[in-house]
């Protein structure tokens, strides 16, 4: 199937020039062998794979650890200016949000021991949380799905939105197209314990996205997501990762953690 007619029409409908639509169509034709909207990103918007990025902040460090599970051909795309300025930055519309959780790497049995001790004194969390948003590109048939993954960790510093561009390796989110299992693997701390569950919305019993090395929650299930207050395109959604209480403050396991970050974005949207 060719994406050229539908994408060109979508660009024209969004107010872009006919010339831009022609450029986009050319880019899609050049990338048609990939069969994905993001596959055309490098041609359309100059977006580069994170494999060529020098940024080594938390999100990428842990994503790199799981490259053997995700595979080199389906690594997520860095949400940067070229991507947001490209065609899929306009075509993907994010409508639903969630918080996904996974275990921080600790010795066997320490998670359970921590829960007992924590009834007496507060200890650092043993769960890592990440904010996830879901989008569909309905300009193609069948629609393409994308997952926006934002997470905060030790060593990160989130600069204010107005200061972006002043840092050689700014804090960034990731975009994973189509593969929900690969989106889950973007947040796990290592291939030895890749289970990922849904923290918000709160489901009982605990609902897993990825468990025992396989996707256990395929497709879209409405009770696993919360509708965002309004739909957002990629750039507007991405701006929110710089607008939580974590911005401008160093990571702290108790006072300024991945959990504060993900809950902040979730509540704001």
Phi, psi and omega in degrees: 000137178268134178271355191299309183297316185289323181289319178300319179294320180295319179297315180298320181294328182282359177100002179285161182285160177296327178296320178295321178297321178295319177297317179298316181297321177298318180297319179295320180298320181293330183256012187301335182294340181280332180071017179228155175295316180292336177298333178274355187299317183297325180282317185286310189245001182076016181291134182257150173295150179294348179298333181263005184273144177269353181293133182229043179280179192307312183306313184283326180302315183281329174296321179298324181299333185255016182296334179288335177274322182281320183095143184295335185276354183226031179289146183294161181264138176290129178279097181231184183301313179303320180292316182292332179274353184274179187297315183290342172298334176265327187280329179281127179242116183272129186235341186227151184228159177198167168241125177255147181235157174209170181278138166287142184292114178222159177302151181306132177090345185287331178298314180294318179297323180296320180297324179290311182297327184293345175288344181254315181220141182287127178246161176301148182294151176252006175251135172263133180244147177223144175277135180228135174236148183245139179226159171232143171257104183269004179282351177239161180230125358289160181302147176263143181252144176221150179240128177261122185239121178233130182212151187237139183207176182304129182100345178280153168220122182265112181279153176301152183304321183290347180261001180298140182102340179275349183247136182292334181226072183292161177294130185225159171259178178237155175234122179245124182266137169071306191276103179294324179295321179289328174298318178296319182292343177294340185255345186289153187279347179172158185293349181286339180212077188269016181295137179227132181234172179265116177273319177222128007293154182284117182242140178234126356290173181306132180256126181264146170269316184222126182208143179052044173067027176208154176288124182247358177226073183286161174068201181251123175240118189301327182283352179266001182225159173242129178299135174290157182302326175203154179295150180221143170276173192302313184296315180297318177297315182298327180301332184289342180288347179257011188233037175248176179295346181280343182296134176078008181233144178291151177298138175216128187301330182258328190249342184205075191244182175302329182287317175299319182296307184294321178294323179299312179295315181305313182290330182286339185254000000 
